[in-house]
Amino acid sequence: MLALGKNRNLLVLALLGLLVVAWTAWVPAASAAPAPAAPLQTLQTLHWWTSASERRAADLLGARLAEEGVAWKDGAIPGGAGVGADKVLKSRVLAGDAPDAMQLIGTALGEWAEAGLLLEIDKVAQADNWRSVLFPSIFQLVQHRQHVFGVPLGIHRINSLFYNQKLFRKYKLAPPANWAELAQAARVLQAAGVTPLAQSSEPWQIATLFENLVLAEGGPAYYRALFVAQTAQATADRRLLQALERLRIMKTWTARPVAERSWTAVVRQVANGEAAMVVMGDWAKGELNEWGLQADVEFGCIAMPGTDNYHLYSVDTVAMFASDYSHMPAQEKLASVAVRPSVQAEFNRLKGSVPVRRDADTAKMDSCARASWRTFARGPAQQVPSLAHRMAADQESREAIIAEIYRYFMDDRVTPGETQKRLDMILRGFRLRKRGSEAAPSA
Ligand code: BGC
């Protein structure tokens, strides 16, 4: 009995002990800061940020969203300028499996909005006062038929020329300010056995070089007439011929044959001194930084000679697919978080771009970003939309122009005059079709 009683007491004590242990283990947990909330919702994303710096920038967005209870489910499709992501998006939408958030830029945003597939984010834009915090042209860019469909992330400058400082110092070259100085630097480098220009044969990278030359040659008004309005006068203009001739001259500054390289591989050639210069959107800077190289130290970053006063832009925007609206809270959260001043500063520093906000702090930017942001801030007269990055023209005419420029660049037997004639013919065809379809409803 006694033995049993003793045992029972021991059992009670042991149970009490266990309870105390459990209690003490539980109490601090309950009184400490609340554990991170279980993810509110998952956001399936689709984008083409696959290089090291692009990844880091996308991860930052994911981390900031996680703090708000939204899990960023990453869907990265390789292919510079969205060549691969574009195709994946179309097939996913056809299969009824649209992502919740997609990197959709330029005219593509309006085209998808017109199809009625995108979520309107007017509520967020209104609550966060986008109309006054964003640059007016950025606010305009994210709207379609008076509704907001895009979340602006950052502004890239396409008229950027990066050069290897060591090589420039070695051959006593000053950063070129115009075509004559650029051509002179190329001659000096070539005479010394250095490849002046790193260049890929990917069509969008050739188009990048060409649109830079059109801007340098003709200025913003001519550029817009050729790529945005696509007028007959612009295609007949001798400035187009001149830009084509210069494109061919620049080809002679590259290593032959011009190989089909990713943009990271091309930028790498300048970083390691295999080539002296590259004309590339300033995501190149994000990548150079990621490799431990800094602007004004290991590499120089200037505007493409002849375009210093202009900003040839590509704005990164994300759009949301509406589907059954079940992801709307998470989608709206992304819209709000991405435009926040602190996220804008962090994201764009990693990405190589600059904030879309008028109140950005330029003191924390490097010289390259500061020049970009200040030039863009001067207003629409200075801002020029990139054709290569879907800012200037609809998909069809963009692709047709790029294909023609590619053909010309790759085959030295094709003359500038022939290419000018073909561009004129192609754009005339598009104009006629557009006029026809505009006239059709009233016919
Ligand atoms: C995008 C950038 C991206 C670049 C290279 C551009 O179209 O706007 O965000 O870094 O392509 O893929």
Residues whose N, C-alpha, C, O or C-beta is under 5 A from the ligand:
A	BS01	BGC	W48 G79 G80 A81 G82 W283 S314 D316 H389
